[in-house]
Amino acid sequence: PITMRMTHKAATFFGRLFQLYNEHPELLPIEDQRRIPDWGLTRVLIDYMSGMTDRYCIEEYMVHFEPTLR
C-alpha cells in the first residue's frame, strides 16, 4: 500500500506539473523556453521534467499548487 500510494502521488505531481507547464510555458526556465521553437513544447517539457530530481519535482509542485505550505 505504501508503494502504491507513493506511485500515485508521483504520477499526480508529474501530471499536474506537465499540464501547468504545457498551459504556461513561461514558467519554464528561460533556456528551456528558447528551445521551444526548434524542438516543440512537448519535447522540451519531456526533457525538462525527465531531468527533475524527486526533491525538485516536489518543490516545484509545492510552489505552484501548495504555496501556503512553503
Secondary structure, DSSP 8 states (H G I E B T S, - for coil): -HHHHHHHHHHHHHHHHHHHHHH-GGGS-HHHHTTHHHH-HHHHHHHHHHT--HHHHHHHHHHHH-GGG-
